[in-house]
Amino acid sequence: MAENTVGDAPSLWGVSYEAATASWALGAILTVLASLIIAANVLVAIVLLCHILKSDSKGLCFVLNLALADAMVGFTVMGLATDELSQPFNPSQKFCILRMAFVTSSCAASILSLILVACDRHLAIRKPFHYFQLVTGLRVGVCLVGLWLVAAIVGFLPVFIPRFQRVSNHWKCSFFNVFQPSYMLTMFCLGFFPALFLFLYLYCDMLKIASVHVQHIQEVQPVGLGGSCPPPRATSDMKAMRTVAVLIGCFTLSWLPFFIASVVQMVCPECFPYKVIENFLWLLGLGNSLLNPLLYSYWQRDVQFQLSRWLQV
């Protein structure tokens, strides 16, 4: 009797018992990951908002936007986790396209926010005496509005261009089930790789500027103009470089395997199973939205100080 019940499960659910078990496991992992992403980013966002209101630091608005974008990633992933845990779940094609469009838009907003943070730190090093004149509230607002518009266009492009949509009878929403390979390739070539190259350019340029500052310090120290401790300018440059370097490293380690494997899978579908990409490498990319708030809470003294005050209360 028990064997018949288990044997009837695939015909009752429309999927195999093994597939349903794998779906529940993935749903549980996504639920835990999404919950951590939301909790960490909301906490960091509250801390940053309090600090911005006190110090009126415009540059931190980019970091705040990064926390909000990563929190949005967590909310969209929570929807996917609910789908996985609600099997059997047979969503319509339009529902899947809209859901994955929201996921793609939030991920794009997170990546674009990382770029703005890196550009802000680069500008602080390259033009330190004009930084506060250049980074005004109006310009920050325009950049953030433009960021979300670009992220929405990237994510919802398949909604407005039907040829980017893929008709599939698969039983769950995923990138490769609702989006054509042409859209995925376009997103990689126009989104991820330019972002990575821009990151590398900004860091190399910051490294060049910092090396010039260090050389200047070494020249003036023998004359007696330099002290035993590094000047605030050099300390600030090294802090900014360290922040950008950590952002680049985490961004690359998190998303590069997913993008490379996806491109290989599109060129040679038999070479790389898409289930590995969606079930493992994509989770690694989502982990970047959890690493960002943890890194800023570790590197930023203002965030550390505020969090320690809250914990002592």
Protein Blocks (a to p, Z undefined) as FASTA:
>chain_A
ZZmmmmmmmmmnopafklmmmmmmmmmmmmmmmmmmmmmmmmmmmmmmmmmmmnopaklm
mmmmmmmmmmmmmmmmmmmmmmmmmpccdddfklmmmmmmmmmmmmmmmmmmmmmmmmmm
mmmmmmmmlmmmmmcfklmmmmmmmmmmmmmmmmmmmmmmmklpccdfbfbdcfklmpcf
klmmmmmmmmmmmmmmmmmmmmmmmmmmmmmmmmmmmmmmmnopacfbdcfklmmmmmmm
mmmmmmmmmmmmmmmmmmmmmmmmmmmmmlpcfklmmmmmmmmmmmmmmmmmmmmmmmmm
klmmmmmmmmmZZ
